C-alpha cells in the first residue's frame, strides 16, 4: 500500500513532485486521472489531474474522488500539490480543493507552501518571489489562464477560502520543527484553518516536512515533500532504497513538443532553434487544429533521428497569446493549441518516437491523454523538478520515455541536454 498519497492539479506538477520523492528514496508512480481500478504498487502514488483551470466545483469533485482512491489503498497521509507559482484565480482552485480535502480528512488545519528554492521560488512574510522578483512582477502576471497579480499568498488564499488564513513566518520556520509545531498549535487555537509557510531554503522545507509528520493533509509545491520520506523512515515504514529512480533503457527517435508560453520555455525554444530542426507553429495565423497537425506532419518527414531531437512548438509571446484569445476566446484558444499538439504527439509516436519531452502543464495533460498513458514510473531528473518517466501506452506497448516539463522549469539548454 502507498505510504503517501498525492493529488496534483496538473501533469507536469505531478512528475515534479514524484521526482522530489524519488530523490528522497521513495519509489513513485504517477497515475493519470482518477483511477478506476487498483493502484500500482509504490511507496508514493501521485494521481495527476488536469484540474488547475477547470471550474472549482469540478476540481473539487475530481480531487475528492482521487482522495478516496488513495485512502482506500491505505495511504497514511495526503498531499495536495499545486504549482510553485500558486497558479490560480480569486475563485480557485487551490482554496476550494484544499478546504474540501481538509473537511473530508477531518484535519482541522493544513499548511500551504509552494516554495521551491532550487528553482527560485521562495516565500518571505507570506510573499512569493520568483528569483529576485515578486510573483506579480515575474511574468506570471501575464499568464494566459491564471494571471497572478498579487504576491501576498495570505491574501490570495484568503480570497479563495471560507476559513481564515494565517502565516508561519520566517522567524519561526528558521528555528526548526519544534518551533513550527508550537506555532501551528497557536494558529489552530486562533481558529486558523490554513497558514502560508515562509521558506527560503531547502532546510526550511525539511523542517516543515518534519513538523507536519502527523498532519492528515499537507498542501504545497513539490518542495514541501522533501521532508516527508524521512518521517516514514523514522516510523520504520520506509526501507532505504538505492534504486528508486531506475528506469528501463529506451532508444529510437526523439522529439520535443512545447505549448508553454513562459519565459523559460521561450528561451529554451530560442536556443534549440540554433542547434536542431525546429518548427514554430502560428495558431493565430492558422487557427485550425487539423491544419496545424498537417503542417507538422509534412515538416517532420525525414527529420526524425535518434541522435538529435526535433522541436515542434506552438508557444508564443504574451502579445500573440492575447491576440489569439481575443480572436477565439480564452478557452477556445487553449483548446485549439492543446488539440493540435496532442495530435502531433500521436503522429510522432506512430512514426517511431519513443523519447518525448513535452513542455507546459496543459499541453502535457492533453498529450498523455491522447496517447492513452495510464501510469508513469518516475526516474532520474534532467533538471530540478523534471524527471524522465517510463510509460507503456497502447500506442507504444514496448515502452517509451516521457519528460513532462512545467513551462517555468529547466535550464536554457534543457531541450538539448535531455537526450544527451
C-alpha positions in Angstrom: 0.0 0.0 0.0 1.2 3.6 -0.6 2.6 5.4 2.4 2.0 8.8 0.8 -1.0 9.6 -1.4 -0.7 12.7 -3.6 -3.2 14.7 -5.7 -1.7 17.0 -8.3 -3.6 19.6 -10.2 -1.7 19.1 -13.4 0.5 16.5 -15.0 3.9 18.3 -15.0 3.4 19.2 -11.4 2.8 15.6 -10.6 6.1 14.4 -12.2 7.9 17.3 -10.4 6.5 16.0 -7.1 7.3 12.4 -7.9 10.8 13.3 -8.8 11.3 15.0 -5.4 10.1 11.8 -3.7 12.4 9.6 -5.8 15.4 11.7 -4.8 14.5 11.1 -1.2 14.4 7.3 -1.8 10.7 6.6 -2.4 9.5 4.5 -5.3 6.9 6.7 -7.0 4.3 6.1 -9.6 2.2 8.7 -11.3 -1.4 7.7 -12.2 -3.2 9.7 -14.9 -6.7 10.7 -13.8 -8.9 9.3 -11.1 -8.1 5.5 -11.2 -10.9 3.1 -12.0 -9.1 0.1 -10.5 -6.4 -0.9 -8.0 -3.5 1.5 -7.7 0.1 0.4 -8.7 2.5 -0.8 -6.0 4.7 2.1 -4.8 5.8 3.9 -1.7 4.1 7.1 -3.1 1.3 7.2 -5.6 0.6 10.6 -7.3 -2.8 11.0 -9.0 -2.3 13.6 -11.7 -5.5 15.6 -12.6 -6.0 18.2 -15.2 -7.9 20.4 -12.7 -6.0 23.6 -12.4 -8.1 25.6 -14.8 -11.5 23.8 -14.8 -14.4 25.0 -12.7 -13.8 24.9 -9.0 -16.7 22.6 -8.5 -15.3 20.1 -11.0 -11.8 20.4 -9.5 -13.2 19.7 -6.0 -15.2 16.6 -7.2 -12.2 15.1 -9.1 -9.8 15.8 -6.1 -12.2 14.2 -3.6 -12.5 11.2 -5.9 -8.7 10.9 -6.1 -8.5 11.2 -2.4 -11.0 8.4 -1.8 -8.9 6.1 -4.1 -5.8 6.9 -2.2 -7.4 6.4 1.2 -9.0 3.1 0.1 -5.5 1.9 -0.9 -4.2 2.6 2.6 -2.4 6.0 2.2 -1.3 7.3 5.6 -1.1 10.9 4.6 -2.5 13.1 1.7 -0.5 15.8 -0.1 -2.3 18.2 -2.4 0.2 19.5 -4.9 -0.1 22.7 -6.9 2.3 24.9 -8.8 5.2 26.7 -7.2 3.8 29.9 -8.6 0.5 29.3 -6.8 -1.3 29.4 -10.2 -5.0 30.1 -9.5 -7.6 32.8 -9.7 -9.5 34.5 -6.9 -12.2 31.8 -7.4 -9.8 28.9 -7.0 -8.9 26.2 -7.5 -6.3 25.9 -4.7 -8.5 27.1 -1.9 -11.7 25.2 -2.7 -9.9 21.9 -3.2 -7.8 22.3 -0.1 -10.9 23.1 2.0 -12.8 20.1 0.6 -9.9 17.7 1.3 -9.4 19.1 4.8 -13.0 18.6 5.6 -13.0 15.0 4.2 -9.9 14.2 6.3 -11.2 16.0 9.4 -7.8 17.6 9.6 -8.7 20.9 11.1 -5.6 22.6 9.9 -3.1 22.5 6.9 -0.1 24.4 5.8 0.2 25.9 2.3 3.8 26.2 1.0 4.5 26.4 -2.8 8.2 27.3 -2.2 10.8 25.6 -4.4 14.1 27.4 -3.7 16.1 25.3 -6.2 14.1 26.8 -8.9 14.0 30.3 -7.4 10.5 30.1 -5.7 10.8 31.4 -2.2 8.3 32.8 0.4 9.1 35.6 2.8 6.5 37.2 5.1 3.8 35.4 3.1 5.0 36.9 -0.2 6.0 34.7 -3.1 9.2 35.5 -5.0 10.3 34.1 -8.4 14.0 34.7 -8.3 14.5 38.3 -7.2 11.1 39.4 -8.3 7.7 39.4 -6.6 5.3 36.9 -8.2 3.3 39.7 -9.8 6.4 41.1 -11.4 7.8 37.8 -12.7 5.9 37.4 -15.9 3.2 35.4 -14.2 1.0 38.5 -14.2 0.7 37.8 -18.0 -0.2 34.1 -17.7 -2.9 33.4 -20.3 -5.0 31.3 -17.9 -4.1 32.1 -14.4 -2.6 35.6 -14.2 -1.0 36.2 -10.8 -1.2 39.8 -9.9 -0.8 39.6 -6.1 2.3 38.2 -4.4 0.8 38.1 -0.9 -0.3 34.5 -0.6 -2.1 35.1 2.7 -4.4 37.4 0.8 -4.7 35.2 -2.3 -5.6 32.1 -0.3 -7.9 34.1 1.9 -10.0 35.2 -1.1 -10.4 31.5 -2.0 -11.4 30.0 1.3 -14.0 30.4 4.0 -11.6 29.6 6.8 -9.2 32.3 7.9 -5.6 32.1 6.7 -2.6 32.7 9.0 1.2 32.9 8.5 4.1 30.7 9.6 6.7 33.4 9.5 10.4 33.1 8.7 11.4 33.8 12.3 9.5 30.6 13.4 10.5 28.4 10.4 14.1 29.2 10.9 14.0 27.8 14.4 13.1 24.3 13.1 10.4 21.6 13.5 9.7 22.1 17.2 9.1 25.8 16.9 6.9 25.2 13.8 4.8 22.6 15.7 4.3 25.1 18.6 3.2 27.9 16.2 0.8 25.5 14.4 -0.8 24.8 17.8 -1.2 28.6 18.4 -2.7 29.1 14.9 -5.1 26.2 15.5 -6.2 27.7 18.8 -6.7 31.0 17.0 -9.1 29.2 14.6 -6.9 29.4 11.6 -7.7 26.7 9.1 -4.6 27.3 6.8 -1.3 29.0 7.1 1.1 30.2 4.4 4.6 28.9 5.4 7.6 31.0 4.7 10.5 29.1 3.2 13.7 30.4 1.7 16.0 27.3 1.7 15.7 23.5 1.4 16.4 23.3 5.1 13.2 25.2 5.8 11.3 22.8 3.7 12.8 19.8 5.5 11.8 21.4 8.9 8.3 22.0 7.7 8.0 18.4 6.5 9.2 17.0 9.8 6.8 19.3 11.7 3.9 18.0 9.6 4.5 14.3 10.2 1.1 13.9 11.9 -0.9 16.2 9.6 -3.6 14.4 7.7 -3.3 16.9 4.8 -0.4 18.9 3.5 -0.7 21.4 0.6 2.1 23.0 -1.4 4.5 22.7 -4.3 6.8 19.7 -4.8 9.4 21.2 -2.4 7.2 20.6 0.6 7.5 16.9 0.0 11.3 16.9 0.6 11.0 16.2 4.3 8.2 13.7 4.2 10.0 10.4 3.3 12.2 10.7 6.4 9.1 10.8 8.6 8.2 7.4 7.3 11.7 6.1 7.7 11.7 7.3 11.3 8.5 5.4 11.9 10.1 2.2 10.4 7.7 2.2 7.4 10.1 3.0 4.6 13.3 1.0 3.9 16.4 2.5 2.4 16.3 2.3 -1.4 19.2 3.0 -3.8 17.3 2.2 -7.0 14.1 4.2 -6.6 14.7 6.1 -9.9 15.9 3.2 -12.1 14.1 3.0 -15.5 14.4 0.7 -18.5 16.6 2.0 -21.3 14.7 3.1 -24.4 16.2 4.0 -27.8 14.7 5.3 -31.0 13.9 8.8 -32.4 13.4 11.7 -30.0 11.3 14.9 -30.1 10.1 17.9 -28.1 6.7 19.4 -28.1 6.2 22.8 -26.5 2.9 24.6 -25.7 4.0 26.7 -22.8 4.4 30.5 -23.3 6.5 31.0 -20.2 9.8 33.0 -20.4 11.8 29.8 -19.6 10.2 27.8 -22.4 10.5 30.6 -24.9 14.2 30.8 -24.1 14.6 27.0 -24.5 12.9 27.1 -27.9 15.2 30.0 -28.9 18.4 28.1 -28.1 17.1 24.9 -29.7 16.4 26.8 -32.9 20.1 27.3 -33.4 21.0 23.7 -32.9 18.2 21.3 -34.0 15.3 21.3 -36.5 12.6 23.5 -35.0 9.1 24.2 -36.3 7.2 27.1 -34.7 3.5 26.8 -35.4 1.4 30.0 -35.5 -2.1 29.3 -34.2 -3.0 33.0 -34.7 -2.3 32.8 -38.5 -3.7 29.2 -38.7 -6.5 28.9 -36.1 -7.3 25.3 -37.2 -6.0 22.3 -35.3 -6.2 19.9 -38.2 -4.3 22.3 -40.4 -1.6 22.7 -37.8 -1.3 18.9 -37.4 -0.9 18.5 -41.2 1.7 21.3 -41.3 3.8 19.5 -38.6 3.3 16.1 -40.2 4.6 17.4 -43.6 7.5 19.2 -41.9 8.7 16.3 -39.7 9.0 13.9 -42.7 12.7 12.7 -43.0 13.8 14.7 -39.9 13.3 12.1 -37.1 16.6 10.9 -35.6 17.8 9.0 -32.6 20.9 11.3 -32.3 19.2 14.6 -32.0 15.6 15.8 -31.3 13.3 17.8 -33.4 11.3 20.6 -31.7 7.7 21.5 -32.5 6.4 24.5 -30.7 3.1 26.3 -30.5 4.4 28.7 -27.9 4.0 32.5 -28.3 4.8 35.8 -26.7 2.2 37.3 -24.3 1.1 39.6 -27.1 0.5 36.8 -29.6 -1.4 34.8 -27.0 -3.5 37.8 -26.1 -4.3 38.3 -29.8 -5.3 34.7 -30.2 -7.5 34.8 -27.1 -9.2 38.0 -28.4 -9.9 36.3 -31.7 -11.2 33.0 -30.4 -11.9 33.4 -26.7 -9.6 32.2 -23.9 -11.0 28.6 -23.6 -11.2 28.1 -27.4 -7.7 29.4 -27.9 -6.3 27.0 -25.3 -8.3 24.1 -26.6 -7.0 24.7 -30.2 -3.4 24.6 -29.1 -3.9 21.5 -26.9 -5.7 19.6 -29.7 -3.1 20.4 -32.2 -0.1 19.4 -30.1 -1.8 16.2 -28.8 -2.5 15.2 -32.4 1.1 16.0 -33.3 2.3 13.9 -30.4 0.2 11.0 -31.7 1.8 11.3 -35.1 5.3 11.4 -33.6 4.7 8.2 -31.6 3.1 6.5 -34.7 6.3 7.4 -36.6 8.5 5.7 -34.0 9.4 8.4 -31.5 10.0 6.7 -28.1 11.7 9.6 -26.2 9.5 12.6 -25.9 9.7 15.9 -24.0 6.5 17.9 -23.5 6.7 21.5 -22.2 3.7 23.0 -20.5 1.2 21.7 -17.9 -1.9 21.9 -20.0 0.0 20.6 -23.1 1.3 17.7 -21.1 -2.2 16.8 -19.9 -3.5 16.8 -23.4 -0.6 14.7 -24.8 -0.7 11.9 -22.2 -4.5 11.7 -22.5 -4.2 11.5 -26.3 -1.5 8.8 -26.1 -3.6 6.8 -23.6 -1.0 6.9 -20.9 -2.4 5.5 -17.7 0.6 5.5 -15.4 4.2 6.7 -15.3 7.1 5.3 -13.3 9.4 8.1 -12.2 13.1 8.1 -12.9 16.1 10.4 -12.6 15.9 14.2 -13.1 17.1 16.1 -16.2 16.9 19.4 -14.4 15.4 20.1 -10.9 11.7 19.2 -10.9 11.7 17.5 -14.4 12.4 13.7 -14.4 12.3 11.2 -17.2 9.4 8.8 -16.7 8.6 5.4 -18.3 5.2 4.5 -19.7 3.6 1.7 -21.7 0.7 3.2 -23.6 -1.3 1.2 -26.1 0.4 3.2 -28.8 3.8 2.1 -27.6 3.3 -1.1 -25.7 7.0 -1.9 -25.7 7.6 1.2 -23.6 8.6 4.8 -24.1 10.2 7.6 -22.1 8.3 10.9 -21.4 9.5 14.1 -19.7 6.7 16.4 -18.7 8.2 19.8 -18.1 6.5 22.7 -16.3 6.7 25.7 -18.6 8.7 27.6 -16.0 11.3 24.9 -15.3 14.5 23.8 -16.8 17.8 25.5 -17.9 18.0 27.3 -21.2 19.6 24.2 -22.9 17.0 21.8 -21.4 15.7 20.6 -24.8 19.2 19.6 -25.9 20.7 18.0 -22.8 17.5 16.0 -22.1 18.6 13.5 -24.7 22.4 13.5 -24.0 
